[in-house]
Amino acid sequence: QADNYDDFVEWVKSYDPDICIWCEAQPIYKDNSASYLSGISSNRSKYLEDMWNNVAPRYGHKYWKKSGHRDNYPQVITSKYPITVGSQMKGPADTVIAHGAGWFKVTAPMKKKDGTVEDKEINIVTLHTYPHQYRPGTSEKFPDGTKKTANNCSEGHEQRRKEVEYICNHTIKKMKDYENEWWLMAGDFNSVSPLDKENYGEGDPRLWVHEYILNNTPYVDVIRDKFPSETLTSTGSDTYRIDFMYLSPAMMKDVPYADIIKDYFTMMVDSGVDKFKHPSDHLPILVHVRL
């Protein structure tokens, strides 16, 4: 952010995308530090709007909307085409959706085989699930002082599984004809997939989120579909994939290409600030859909 997002804007322009989804899409920290911007808690809408009203048009996106969010970590969708909000989800009081979620509808021009053009509605669901191993509102340690980890505690996995089920039930599974519609669900799932089975054993609670999606919805994992015999990483690890894009079968029919981008800009480097990397500690997913 210290260069007014100049490098970021130039990188996005180099791919000329029609639609973008960004997680953790709000300025939170002062430049090159882990110190909070003054007033971030009370003026979160101000920071959000100041950023995206300025940045998105610079890479050609006239429209933008934000997800529902409980904290300072919303998702934002930007687009060349109009966006309407289906739902800005936070969940009821007894269902914690950690960073919020959103259901958006983008109307884009689609060229038909006879040469005519008609509007195509694309349903886009964004999410960013709970990141911790312990249950929300509880301690990160057991009574004996042992830290809760992925190996000794399933609380966080249970929470993420509930989040994703809630989001699916309030988006794609609400519709009667969803298998014939265009649906896309994407974000940081903070969980791994049984389709990356070479890395995980059966019964691993880290798989619960994606087992639910694969067994209870029509969604197809677009990266695994395009790379059936290879695990692409979405983080700094050689094999670790926690960021996903799922598409409905009707939409998958028009996807010739997908990849996780590793280029001059996205290959993360230490920022000099503890636990932070430039430009991010996640890698972006790119999907080409025929319109």
FENHUBEL-V957668 format. One record per backbone hydrogen bond with DSSP energy under -0.5 kcal/mol. CO is the residue of the C=O (numbers start at 0). NH is the residue of the N-H. If there is no record, write none. Layout:
BEGIN
co->CO nh->NH
co->CO nh->NH
END
This chain:
BEGIN
co->0 nh->3
co->2 nh->5
co->4 nh->8
co->5 nh->9
co->6 nh->10
co->7 nh->11
co->8 nh->12
co->9 nh->13
co->10 nh->14
co->11 nh->14
co->11 nh->15
co->11 nh->16
co->17 nh->79
co->19 nh->77
co->21 nh->75
co->27 nh->36
co->29 nh->32
co->34 nh->29
co->36 nh->39
co->38 nh->42
co->42 nh->46
co->43 nh->47
co->44 nh->48
co->45 nh->49
co->46 nh->50
co->47 nh->51
co->48 nh->52
co->49 nh->53
co->50 nh->53
co->50 nh->54
co->51 nh->55
co->54 nh->57
co->54 nh->58
co->55 nh->58
co->55 nh->60
co->56 nh->59
co->59 nh->61
co->62 nh->78
co->64 nh->76
co->73 nh->24
co->74 nh->66
co->75 nh->21
co->76 nh->64
co->77 nh->19
co->78 nh->62
co->81 nh->106
co->83 nh->85
co->83 nh->104
co->86 nh->88
co->86 nh->102
co->88 nh->100
co->89 nh->96
co->91 nh->94
co->94 nh->96
co->95 nh->97
co->99 nh->127
co->100 nh->67
co->100 nh->88
co->101 nh->125
co->102 nh->85
co->102 nh->86
co->103 nh->123
co->104 nh->83
co->105 nh->107
co->105 nh->121
co->107 nh->119
co->109 nh->111
co->109 nh->117
co->111 nh->114
co->115 nh->111
co->117 nh->109
co->119 nh->107
co->119 nh->121
co->120 nh->122
co->121 nh->105
co->121 nh->123
co->122 nh->183
co->123 nh->103
co->124 nh->185
co->125 nh->101
co->126 nh->187
co->127 nh->98
co->132 nh->155
co->134 nh->137
co->139 nh->147
co->141 nh->144
co->145 nh->141
co->148 nh->151
co->148 nh->152
co->153 nh->157
co->154 nh->158
co->155 nh->159
co->156 nh->160
co->157 nh->161
co->158 nh->162
co->159 nh->163
co->160 nh->164
co->161 nh->165
co->162 nh->166
co->163 nh->167
co->164 nh->168
co->165 nh->169
co->167 nh->170
co->167 nh->172
co->170 nh->173
co->171 nh->174
co->174 nh->177
co->176 nh->179
co->177 nh->180
co->178 nh->249
co->180 nh->182
co->181 nh->122
co->182 nh->247
co->183 nh->124
co->184 nh->245
co->185 nh->126
co->186 nh->188
co->186 nh->243
co->187 nh->128
co->191 nh->209
co->192 nh->195
co->193 nh->196
co->195 nh->198
co->196 nh->199
co->200 nh->203
co->203 nh->206
co->204 nh->207
co->205 nh->191
co->206 nh->210
co->207 nh->211
co->208 nh->212
co->209 nh->213
co->210 nh->214
co->211 nh->215
co->212 nh->216
co->219 nh->221
co->219 nh->246
co->220 nh->224
co->221 nh->225
co->222 nh->226
co->226 nh->229
co->229 nh->231
co->233 nh->282
co->239 nh->233
co->239 nh->234
co->241 nh->188
co->241 nh->189
co->243 nh->186
co->244 nh->221
co->245 nh->184
co->246 nh->219
co->247 nh->250
co->247 nh->251
co->248 nh->252
co->250 nh->253
co->251 nh->254
co->253 nh->255
co->253 nh->289
co->256 nh->287
co->258 nh->260
co->258 nh->285
co->262 nh->266
co->265 nh->267
co->268 nh->277
co->272 nh->275
co->275 nh->270
co->277 nh->268
co->283 nh->260
co->285 nh->258
co->286 nh->288
co->287 nh->255
co->287 nh->256
co->290 nh->110
END
